[in-house]
Amino acid sequence: MGKEQGRKVIARNRRALHDYHIVDTYEAGLVLTGTEVKSLRMGRASLTDGFAQITDGEAWLHNVHIPEYIQGTWTNHAPRRIRKLLLHRSEIDRLLSTTAEQGLTLIPLELYFKDGHVKVEIALARGKRTYDKRQDLAKRDAAREMDRALRRRR
């Protein structure tokens, strides 16, 4: 069996774009156990409550739900365990300084396979206020109405 090529998305955090202003994105590897990888290959994961945190010079991913592997035995993993993120030292230092100074947070946007390895796209993000969310919804509705009107004219 040959090595996988390309990018296969496992899970997306759609709520993140609604709740946060995305400042910057990073790609990170994940330290996983065998049953976690098998469960991900089945396309099962949830990023909704997930966040990343830097403690003791290492990046960790919290609250990402990877369900137990159905055919797993006593070697199965805990679904919401804390997982280590694999980032370069310079990236970790940059993330640590920006999250500490500017009140930004790290959230996972996407979980995917890239050339056979599990990767997570984490974003440096700032939380939106309620009125920002309302403005975004109003803009989206206005754009949708304009598209409908243009389609009716044709």
Secondary structure, DSSP 4 states (H G I P E B T S, - for coil): -PPP-SEEEEEE-HHHHHHEEEEEEEEEEE---HHHHHHHHTT--B-TT-EEEEETTEEEEES-B-PPPTT--TTPPPTT--EEEE--HHHHHHHHHHHHHH--EEEEEEEEEETTEEEEEEEEEEEPPHHHHHHHHHHHHHHHHHHHHHHHH-
